Amino acid sequence: METISERDKQVKSRHSFNPWLICAVCFCVMAVDGFDTAAIAYVAPTLTQLWHLPHAAMTAAFVATSAGAVLGYVASGAVARRVSKRTTILLAMLAFGGFSLLTVISTGTTSIVIIRFLTTICLGMVVPAAITIAADSAPDNARASATIAATTGLSAGAALGGLVSQRLIAGYGWEAVFVAGGIVPLLLLPLVWYVLPRRQLLTEMTEAESSVTDSSSWFQEIRGLFAPELLSATITVWLVAFFGFLVNYLFVFWTPMLLLSFGFSAASAPLGAAANALGGIAGNVLLFVLATRFGVQRSLLATLSIALLCIFGFQVDGLGRWAVLLLISGVGVGTISACVAQSALAAVLYPPTLRTTSVGNAAAIGRVGSIMGPSAGGILILLGISAQHVVLLSCIPLSIVAVVMVISQVTASGKNKALALKGS
């Protein structure tokens, strides 16, 4: 009788001829996800002016965006076990495309909060499924690289959205951003249907058959993340996810508002989101290049150092517009690469049977941080703390991530030395 691992190898081998094509489609899926997730940040300055609201009034919409994504991340694994990862992506893209189009009927904060919450539940379901497909389709020695490449789509989508949204808002109004966010994923559906592996469903159905017989299987998978041999990996991944997302989404949602304090107009404020996302792409490329040679931990330390230097750069008086955008890009190098690194760590530190669960739950923990980041920013702004000081405070969670990476690297080196001595 074939084991699940044997079937996994057979299914993967059938798709080994085109793993990077699959990764490219997952990149595109993540790109439209990143655009739609950040869309509320693009239009927030315009909406506060049109609706005569204080800047902090958009906090509820920012929090709803992250709260919905948390539910989507957690639900993704359960849905994928029943209908396959590919079908999960197709259904979720169809749904969030429709909800994005529905956003144009919003007339106030209450309606936009509700619609954004529903939209991001579907957005959240896409991410773990797409990351897992990219990781599972790649060769073992390229799994981290494939994960980083696919996840970079989030930054690419956010960067493109920041650049395009400025023109859309100026030419057609804020509604055009959500119309674009609804139409593009619907146009992408045929490509997703054609390219993403269908035969992988055989493996997923085998896993589902074994899990359906035991109603507590999902809880057993969660407990598996805390097994003695995986406990340190789980703590590491979750801390990186939580604090990385916290700082990243603090910047994603509040950067357009931050730019207003530096003299940018509401229409040009989305350039901040684009600068942050472009920095994230640069950070992800750097992470991709370094990870193969130095490992994810050391590579992330390099990108975090760049972000910390740029955060301190905001404290310089008399910054020009281009200097502000450059510093925002530098922050994105570290914060967005931290969000990508947690997915790469989850993909390589856990066995295949726990990969989807580990990626989904790490992303959910990250989204908890993404809720706290914008919320903390809103509270600090309401308390009258300057934008520069809010930025400076963000160096604390980033420093925690750096310390966690150092500890993880030291622990991994110790284990490798112990195994080498044992083998000799």
Buried (B, 14 or more C-beta within 10 A) or exposed (E): EEEBEEBBBEBBEEBEEEBBEBBBBBBBBBBBBBBBBBBBBBBBBBBBEEBEBEBBBBBBBBBBBBBBBBBBBBBBBBBBBEBBBBBBBBBBBBBBBBBBBBBBEBEEBEEBBBBBBBBBBBBBBBBBBBBBBBBBBBEEEBBBBBBBBBBBBBBBBBBBBBBBBBEBBEEEBBBBBBBBBBBBBBEBBEEBEEBBBEEBBBBBBBBBEEBEEEEEBBEEBBEBBEEEEBEBBBBBBBBBBBBBBBBBBBBBBBBBBBBBEBEBEBBBBBBBBBBBBBBBBBBBBBBBEBBBEBBBBBBBBBBBBBBBBBBEBBEEEEBEEEBBBBBBBBBBBBBBBBBBBBBBBBBBBBEBBBBBBBBBBBBBBBBBBBBBBBBBBBEBBEEEBEBBEBBBBBBEBBBBBBEBBEBBBEBBEEEEEEEEEEEE
